[in-house]
């Protein structure tokens, strides 16, 4: 019973704003490549997780390490056919602790990438986990008549809505959020940031994402702190019905970059 209760409480802490997760997918023209993920959690949240484990697991409970190498290896097995763990190392920064891992894949069209980071304490941590099936990004790779590689990433929905809905913070049918609820959500989501980028290993020919830095294309990079501080933008997001509405609501929020298109195309020459 204690174990079940602890399992029910872990996601609530894990989905608080203590989580930062960034992912960079590097892809070759033949569809092979690597996925680099770095996930961090604040020291305070980690302490809460470990305290819960001790409280509900008893004196014999093993110390909790939600960012263990075993977790990283488990994630590799969930990322799709041909995915392997290339390297993994613990990291510690001023923000907190976590893990940086690199995974290799042979065929990007078989790669399982989630729009929402998996919860520490689940089977795996970071993008690429099976996680929420409704949040999975599907990927196609084709050739253009000119012989270039054309990568298409099909986004299942807008990343902000999916992220906040996991915490119960976004309900577009409820209208504007009351001030006391905004305060509570700011506390819950403080420090949360997620990002997903793609870097084609070749010459970038074009993309419909407006966020390009050299060879790197950003699908989304969301600083939830910045969003929660802008109450007007957040309330406009509540009523957004289309990707264009969402983009309009977020366009002036610093620290928030989201390609509004549901299908992100990236064309590159080998």
Order of alpha helices (4+ residues) and beta strands (2+ residues): alpha-beta-beta-alpha-alpha-beta-beta-beta-beta-beta-alpha-alpha-beta-beta-beta-beta-alpha-alpha-alpha-beta-beta
